[in-house]
Amino acid sequence: MTVRIRVIPCLDVAEGRVVKGVNFVDLKDAGDPVEQARAYDDPLYGPDARQDLRGTLSASLLFVDFDTYGFAPKLTLEATQTNSNITRF
């Protein structure tokens, strides 16, 4: 059984306009409800919206000639790149 997390957007509307505020105090106009709803129709809010591809390249160098008490220094270089289908982040 898999549990799927869903984001369900909710727009607060007062007098036919979308508003922003905390506990409906000091409300500020946030625009037209239709335009705001279209913004939520973006694939960003879909169930399989974000897909990241990560590539990592790693190289390690062990210095056995500098062995001290059974421990040898190790140098590791790593490069990582992440590609996402969402360009907003």
ABEGO torsion letter per residue (X at the ends): XBBBBBBBBBBBBBGGBBBBEBGGBGBBBAEBAAAAAAAAABAAABAAABBBBBBBBBBBBBBAAABBGGBBBBBBBBBBBBBBABAAX
